[in-house]
Amino acid sequence: MCVRPMKQFREFEKRMCGLCSSSVFLVALFTLLTTLVFATPQSSSPAPDAIFIGQFLTLDPGHPRAEAIAVSAGRIVAVGSKAEVEALANKGTRKITISGVVVPGFADAHTHPEAIGVQLETLDLRGLSKAEILTKVAEAVHSAPPGGWITGMGWDQGFWRPAVFPTAKELDTVSGDHPVILDRIDGHSTWVNSKVLALAKISSTTPDPQGGLIRRDAAGQPSGMLIDNAQELVSVVTPKPAHADRERHIRIALQQFTRWGLSSVHDAGTDLEIIAIYKDLLKRGELPVRVYAMARGNAAITHYLASGPETDLGNGMLAVRSFELVLDGVLGSRGDEMTEAYSDAPEEHGLQTVKDADLAQIVGAARKKGFQVNTHAIGHRAVTRALDAFEKNGVTREERFRVEHASVVTDGDVSRFARLGVIASLQPVLDCHFAM
């Protein structure tokens, strides 16, 4: 049984904030540990811009501790004893003493910065009961302008009793004439009220889209739950964020990452507009963490297949050299693609959001252009399809193709990951927290 980690996470966040402000520092300087130089650079090398002096934990078994590091143009150029590193300085080199202990910054290999920025500005429904959520929506309605949209995210029916999906009728009791859209904690399903269903013209005759599900009541009417690609049905009526809004959300998220001690993040699926925002922030010197952006969507993938990878923008601060493909949904919404049916829903096997032929075509095209492919695959059927596509296309270990999440994997596919050299990019929270 998994225990909801929200309280533990918030306590961890508090401890991290306290550590970062007192005796332990998580720094971007150590992001690329493999680039650490323990040998003295050649005498022809220019003097470093700055030398940091203190206690450094490198995580290199051969040189686990150091007294100083030298930095030039944002890169570590030498690590060693205080005497060794200071010998590289000239009169223009700044020397900065750091108290406490310096440890490497964290790299988050799968996150969604824009969604985090939005979440920090919207109703936070994490850890709340259904009754508490309805109360929060009612309070938002009271302060909203007439007809204003109410948005929120983070609810999880897995911790309610009974653990059943909510309905539009329940939201209707507190929402009045306001459209309400509340995303589940995994982002793969959305709870809406009847106002939103009416605006989007979703009715008993609306078919389920490919790779999506409109949950329905016993009478066949939409219940208010939209799963995976069915979420797109309401996108035509929801207010679109302006470019300035999207940039603000990215900025909010990036600043939050620095407070958490993250020095690099992998944006797991972003479009051309957000990539342009990253580039603009980089140009202005306002990108505080390294970003490895995975292009997602037809427009972004088509653009980059034509133009090629961008591997080292801003001295390694930004890279766009991978695609993310979402092959299925998630466990908690019963959207992950399984070979066998769910025990509590015998008629459901999850959703297939990308067909095999489309997957094979993109994998082949990506390899020709030098792009890594990262496939969201949670159910064991989706994981198998991803590995099948990689193997049939001759993907090599050196290309570092990834399966994101890989939450339910057959014994045979475990060995295939090793044999093919495919990376299993795991996020245990999806199994313990989001899957409930």
Buried (B, 14 or more C-beta within 10 A) or exposed (E): EBEBBBEEBEEEBEEBEEBBEEEBBBBBBBBBEEEBBEEEBEEEBEBBBBBBBBBBBBEBEEEEEBBBBBBBEEBBBBBBEBEBBBEBBEEEBEBEEBEEBBBBBBBBBBBBBBBBBBBEEBBBBBBBEBEEBBEBBBEBBEEBEEEBBBBBBBBBBBBBEEEEBBBBEBBBEBBBEBBBBBBBBBBBBBBBBBBBBEBBEBEEEBEBBEBBBBBBEEEEBBBBBBBBBBBEBBEEBBEEBEEEBBBBBBBBBBEBBBEBBBBBBBBBBBBBBBBEBBBEBBEEEEBBBBBBBBBBBEEBBEBBBEEEBBEEBBEBBBBBBBBBBBBBBBBBBBBBBBEEEBEEEEEEBBBBBBEEEEBBEBBBBBBEBEBBBBBBBBBBBBBBBBBBBBEEBEBEEEBBBBBBBBBBBBEEBEEBBEEBBBBBBBBEBBBBBBBB
